[in-house]
Amino acid sequence: MSQPDLHRAAFEAAEDAILLLENGRVIDANPSAIRLLTGSAEGLVGRELADLAPILQPDGQASAERLAQRLDAAGRGEPQRFRWLYRRPGGDFIQADTQIARLALPDRAGPILRAVVREEDKEQRRLYALAVDMLGAATLDGRFRELSPSWERTLGFSRQELMARPYLEFIHPEDKARTLSETDTFSTGAQTITYENRFLCKDGSYRWLEWNAMLALDEGLVYFVARDVTRRKTAEISLRESEEKLRALYDGIPHYLVVVDKDARIVSVNRPYPGVREESVVGRSLFDFTSPEYHDTVREALQTVLREGGRASYEVVGLGVNGGRAWYANHVSAIRGADEVTNALIVGENITERRRAEEQRRESEARFHAAVEASMDAFLTLASRRDDSEEIADFVITGLNARAATMLSSMPREQLLGQRLSELVHSVEAGVLLERCLRCLRKGAPIEEEIRLPAPNAQASRQSVWVHHQIVPIQGGVAVTMRDTTERKRLEDQLRQSIERLEVYAEELEGKNRMLAAENAERERTASVLRQQQEAIRALSTPIIQAWEGVLVLPIIGALDRARATDVMEKLLGEIVRTQAHFAVLDLTGVEGVDTPTVDHLFQVARAASLLGSRCLVSGISPGVAQAIVTLGSDARALETFGALEDALRYALVVSGARLPSAPGKAR
């Protein structure tokens, strides 16, 4: 058998449908092709291959245009392989894998193409159609070539809509760069890649797809399987966000969080205790950082949690800031695994300030209670009680000091605690207090008043007392302060009476003051008259007489003291200046006595007169005056003295050259 006969026999016996094409027309077909596509050789040979397909392929492209491109590429020596939809004469369609390649026939002017058509396995197609994952193939230029029906079910787009656009347009904008980067790994020689991105749905939402892609370079296709992992990604994102929140909470919580295992080994901490580095904590025993005196306490708490699955709390003293000591309150809870407790979480809170505040509060309360007990005032706290109509009708004593017990009743304080005010029927104070407390709560504001309590009927001899009440609403009741003001009231009464008596005394004193003022006014008037009289007498007692031209005479009568001597000097000097007198005669005949300072003042008068150009003559010196002058010593020489006024006048007239008058009874 010749070689051509062998090729023809193989052509005829081939199970695949084989077509020979020239210029796009079928020039020969084997029996498998005839059975598959038309059923008769007459219906197949001579027809164009495009006539055996519907107008549009499933991807929406025109069959004639797309097939012409494939035939042209194969004619240039580029083998083509693609899935193609054929239409049989009865109107049904078949999906077939088609391969077109050029035959090397040197005796032919135009290229002869061999088309091998292999119908897809129907069982495989059914599985393909029923696949949950999204199967498909895409060209190297980024367009879908084939898609399984699951794409429509998952995304809502039809396959024609998906294949009409580059698939990159369906990728979420934030994922496009990453998707291109992943697919570019094919250029490095990779055959398969796996990546994730968000893919657009027809309703505008996006779904997460996980892609497994394989490159078929000889076919110019990328085969892929895309799985909808939206639920998983959503769960992962939620889990990651939750973990981030928990980590932020774990790291940001102000307390110390320590996770330990069953052997009390530290697994993790959110922050180390003061003075301890975090890297030196993890992996070590919790007891390495616990004072020995608290080991049993910590061990018991961990045993309760790790073995019994309960909760535990304890307080310990540990390291504080700046190397000091601090109190920590630790709360231990279980961390469960699949079936059992695997770890324990210890939440440590620095309670140093709280402990200090509690101690200060206890000390403050102790001081307050001590002050309350020592106070002279009565203090009570009363809890309100309601009746059947839910109205406040009574109060129960919940606290009181010794003073309050004494004021309310003769019962011991221990017995008064828990008693209702209405039960203290023999206490006038309790009855009045009940009414005031009810009014305070109805009013909703504090009450402060002072009332007088009458004596009880059974104690008529007892005097009434004054009590000052101050009632303040508190949570669930009232607080009362009472003070016995009877003694103060008594003192106020006494003070008021004393003031009334003083007012009477004041009126009497005012009348006497008016009389005394009148008497003083009269005395002032009398003293003024006396001063005027004294001035007149002083003027009369020191008259200055011009006895002759240029001669002044000043007779002095009465006692001569310093004040009068000063007055004499002032008047005499003024008169000397006015009259330009050459002599001034001081007649001391009427002077009873002078002291040495007064005589010295007379010397000063004489010296002053001499400075004014006048000579001072002294006449009528008595023995006492003479003795005072002698006592002054040398100063006495400055005075010109004469026994009688007549002698002094005569001397002054002679010296001044005046003509003297004749003596009485003598001839001129």
Helices and strands as residue ranges (DSSP letters): H 3-13, E 17-22, E 25-29, H 31-37, G 49-52, H 63-75, E 80-87, E 93-103, E 112-119, H 122-130, E 134-139, E 144-147, H 150-155, H 159-163, G 167-170, G 173-175, H 176-183, G 184-188, E 192-200, E 206-216, E 221-228, H 230-252, E 256-261, E 266-269, G 278-280, G 286-289, G 292-294, H 295-306, E 312-319, G 321-323, E 325-336, E 341-350, H 352-374, E 378-386, E 392-400, H 402-408, H 413-416, G 421-423, H 428-443, E 447-453, G 457-459, E 465-474, E 477-484, H 486-541, E 545-548, E 551-557, H 562-579, E 583-590, H 596-611, E 615-619, H 623-631, G 633-638, E 640-642, H 645-656
